[in-house]
Amino acid sequence: MPLVRIELNEGRPAAEIRTIADAIHDAIVAQYRIPPRDRFQIVSERPAGSIIAEDAGLGFERSDGVVMIQIFTQRGRTAEAKERLFAEIAQRLEGVGVAGEDVFIGYVENGPEDWSFGFGRSQYLTGELAVPSAAGA
């Protein structure tokens, strides 16, 4: 049930964008053992110059191929599980042509009370959905 926002610079073909989104989702499925159809992604293309992603003092340069990823998910996973996820996302993206220095991930946690999957109800609180365990923790 992670909600994933993927921000890219304009110019990639639609098939390449889908491949990037698939690679990110496949990494989450593999590491967190969520069902494959538990997929919520928002992919946005940005005009040139609207993504500013420097190196935070690490000493490398990013290209125009930068992929900014925000993962919103329920709290409870260990730091090690997050590190494994970050590594797998980078590995899978490298496999589809995104350089490691062009992968930026922000991870945001919240609780079951913070989600509604439709109809204005909080399905985790109403019991319509089981609160997921911290699989892959």
Phi, psi and omega in degrees: 000012174301144170259123186241124174256130181237120181247129182226155169286148178300152170122347179280145174295153181304321181295323178292320178298316178297321179296320177296312179299318179298317181298318179295313180297316180299324177294318179295316178301314183294316186278321185259357177053045174271159177296143181303329180272006173273069190233120178224105182228142173238118180251126181234133173261138184243145176296154179309136177089353183266352171251118177247114184223097179266192191261002181058025179086012183274350174088028176225165180249142173264156178258182174290352179272015182303142177237113179264125185237129172243126179247118177254120184207170181287145180292162174127350180272149183285163175301322180295320178296320178294318178299319178297320179296313180303315181296318181292321176300311181299318180297314181293323178291323175300323179295342178247016171098011178259119182294148181305322180289348179262009179254118177237128182234129170246134187239124183235130181250153175207194184241176183299334180288352186263011185233139169226126182261006177146162175065014178070021179246151174266091190299333176290325181279327180281346182091001178294332174234142176283137177294124183292145174283169179279062179302142180079009184293000000 
